[in-house]
Each structure stands twice: as C-alpha cells, then as structure tokens.
Amino acid sequence: MKIGCPKEIKPQEFRVGMTPNAAREAVSHGHEVIIETNAGMGAGFDNADYVDAGARIVDTAAEVFATADMIVKVKEPQAIERKMLREGQLLFTYLHLAPDPDQTHDLLASGATCIAYETVTDRNGGLPLLAPMSEVAGRLAPQVGAWTLQKANGGRGVLMGGVPGVGPAKVLVIGGGVVGTHAAKIAAGMGADVTVLDRSIPRLRYLDDVFGGTFKNSFASAGNTIELARQADMIIGAVLIPGAAAPKLISRAQLSELKPGAALVDVAIDQGGCFETSKATTHQDPIYEVDGIMHYCVANMPGAVARTSTIALGNATMPFMLALADKGWKQACADDVHLLNGLNVHAGKLTYAAVGEALCLDVVSASQLVQ
Ligand SMILES: NC(=O)c1ccc[n+]([C@@H]2O[C@H](COP(=O)([O-])OP(=O)(O)OC[C@H]3O[C@@H](n4cnc5c(N)ncnc54)[C@H](O)[C@@H]3O)[C@@H](O)[C@H]2O)c1
C-alpha cells in the first residue's frame, strides 16, 4: 500500500501523523511511505530521519493526497485537505465528526473510507488512541499548574514540594480517570500533598489499591469537593461524562471561598470545562485571572509537548495502521471489532451511530459492510 502523511495545517498543531519509526515499520512490511517535506519538523523529526527510515519525501500535500492509498494524519482534515480526498482512499486520523457537519458532509461526498482515532476501542472498554493524549495532558497539568502558582504569574507563590520546614502545595484533582491519575502521580512526584476525587466507587477502589500510598482519594460529593477546594493551592479539573458537556463543579460564587492566587487547571476545557469561570485559552496566552484565582484552560495541551505527544500517538496508532496497510481496511476491520468501531464513513455512507444521531443523518451498520 502507498501510505501518505501530509504536514498538519491546523493552526498551532505541531504533531505529525507518522513518526520515522512508524514509517520504518511500514516500509519493513513492504509498503511505500510518502511524507510531505518538513511534516515532522514541529515534532523534531527532519526529512533525513524519514529518508533513513525508507520513506520518500515529496514537496506538497497535493502530491501526498494524489499518490497515497491511505492518508495518516493527526487532526481532522481541513476544508482544503478534504477537497483532495478521493473515492476509495482510506483516511486514518482524529475526526470528531459529531459537532462538525461541514466536515461530515465533505467526507461523505469524497467517497473515502474514514477511520476515526477517537472511536477505536479496546477490550477493556477504553479508547486506546485517545488515552495517550489524556496521559500527556494529565502529566502536563501539574507542570503548568506549578508555573501558574508562581508569584510572577499571578499565583500564590507556593512551591509544589515545599522545603524542609515548609509544607508542600495542596493539590486537588477532580476526576480520577486517565488524566486525573497521571496528574496525581506527577503532582505527588513533585512532592505535593495530593487528593483525587471521583464519583465512581470502582475507580476509587482501583486508585486506593494501586496508589493508596502515593495520594489520597475521596468521593466527589458537592460538599467534599468545596471543602477540599477551600484548602487547595491547585485544583486540576479532569472529569469526563462521555458524550456530555463537563459538569460545572466550582461556581463563580465559590471562587471567593478559595485561597487567593490558587491555580485552577481545567483539562476538561475541551468538553466545556468543569469550572464555571473556565474559557478556552491558547499556548500563546494560557492563563487569566477571575476574582483573584488563576485559570489555565488550554484546550490542546498535548501540543505544548509535540514531540512526546507525536511519539506516544504513533506508538498507539502503529499496530492499527499496519493492520490497515497489510490487509486493507475491509479485512482489517473484519478481523478486529475494535478497529471496526473506528469506522465513521465509507463510500458516501455514515457508519457511526452517535454521529448520525448528533447530525440527524442516516447511518448504515459498519459490521454489515465487512461481511
Ligand atoms: N485540554 C486538553 O488538552 C485535553 C487533553 C486530553 C484530554 N482532555 C480531557 O480531559 C477530560 C478527562 O479525560 P480522561 O481521559 O481522563 O477521561 P476518563 O473517562 O478516563 O476519566 C474521567 C473521570 O471523571 C470521573 N467523573 C465524572 N464525573 C465526575 C464528577 N462529577 N466528579 C468527579 N469525577 C467525575 C469519571 O468517573 C472518570 O473516572 C476529558 O474531557 C478529555 O477530553 C483534555
């Protein structure tokens, strides 16, 4: 198969769909890999790295799209990229179609087969191609929160680990899923006094069994949440109710009960945020203050560490990418129901029920297509 990887063109996106290692594996499976020139620059990979791996560099995205049987990307195709997709071509990338009717209509019109990273599943009921980005954002949260806490940035001027004779920062993590667990591990590793709140008792049991000696956990009742929030120097928002907007867990009125200069890091901002005063920010201008409380609400946190994020994403996508290339999409999806769950669009038909519901469009069963 000819596998093509264009340079990402969405603003502020520095990741790339294929690492040189992914290219090397694909070449070793007998495939041809075509990379747009400088596609990996933002993630610290230059053209020579891809050439070493056996890939071919081309000058333009148009050449990649015209040549490749399968396009591997990171972000959803932008309008100009969608025009270059063609019937029978395979697209493997994040799509997030439900809130995006324009993209959905363009992909249906293209006749391409589109597999979305975010709906590929695993045998534990997880989302293996979303999890690496949650891991990155979770681990980044205490790092950016620690910076926000510094006095010059408007914060309380509290050091995460304290020093001998001075206690550590108190960190409250709301939501103990992938983001929350990784955030808590790193905050505890920085020496902070960490508590994780969740509403899922099985999840609290897991956190207690595995991390009981590293950080505390507590049930996320409204009373518990505000009581612990009042004591916190940093609060990390990491809740998710799948398919729904994030619940608002700290209201504007409650900001006056928090410690002045406390740092709120709202990782759940991509789902609307879990603090009433959260609004999405960018890496250029990541923090702002409301009622004396500092907010960090960057919606694409993994972009700050594009190299780590690219490699983590590439590790997770590689086995699926190889299966698609080795077998073709139909056989690969017939053999693996988790990859089949990633199928969103095929030959002008929508194949993912939740997208159909959100956009009031007809859906055909993905499993019938591979029988
Ligand atoms: N800003 C970014 O760059 C970025 C990057 C990655 C992920 N995210 C977002 O981070 C959020 C968390 O993602 P995740 O992968 O950890 O999800 P997850 O499903 O692994 O974990 C979410 C946890 O929240 C808990 N929860 C739900 N409602 C709660 C409540 N009211 N109080 C306390 N806990 C509650 C759930 O029980 C679950 O354990 C999502 O919105 C995700 O989209 C943002």
The ligand as a Gaussian input file, in Angstrom:
#p B3LYP/6-31G(d) Opt

LIG

0 1
 N       -7.202000      20.014000      27.438000
 C       -6.600000      19.035000      26.784000
 O       -5.652000      19.249000      26.041000
 C       -7.054000      17.612000      26.986000
 C       -6.250000      16.538000      26.565000
 C       -6.691000      15.235000      26.823000
 C       -7.925000      15.017000      27.463000
 N       -8.687000      16.099000      27.824000
 C       -9.989000      15.973000      28.512000
 O       -9.797000      15.612000      29.870000
 C      -11.023000      15.078000      30.356000
 C      -10.743000      13.795000      31.141000
 O      -10.331000      12.791000      30.222000
 P       -9.966000      11.305000      30.703000
 O       -9.328000      10.631000      29.544000
 O       -9.242000      11.341000      31.987000
 O      -11.418000      10.690000      30.959000
 P      -11.742000       9.382000      31.823000
 O      -13.066000       8.894000      31.337000
 O      -10.586000       8.451000      31.836000
 O      -11.903000       9.937000      33.318000
 C      -12.921000      10.794000      33.711000
 C      -13.228000      10.522000      35.181000
 O      -14.121000      11.545000      35.641000
 C      -14.966000      10.944000      36.605000
 N      -16.121000      11.809000      36.829000
 C      -17.196000      12.024000      36.045000
 N      -17.991000      12.950000      36.600000
 C      -17.419000      13.328000      37.760000
 C      -17.765000      14.240000      38.784000
 N      -18.882000      14.956000      38.716000
 N      -16.921000      14.385000      39.829000
 C      -15.796000      13.663000      39.909000
 N      -15.401000      12.751000      38.971000
 C      -16.217000      12.606000      37.915000
 C      -15.287000       9.586000      36.000000
 O      -15.765000       8.673000      36.974000
 C      -13.913000       9.185000      35.431000
 O      -13.159000       8.404000      36.356000
 C      -11.898000      14.873000      29.107000
 O      -12.795000      15.951000      28.979000
 C      -10.899000      14.890000      27.986000
 O      -11.498000      15.259000      26.753000
 C       -8.277000      17.374000      27.587000

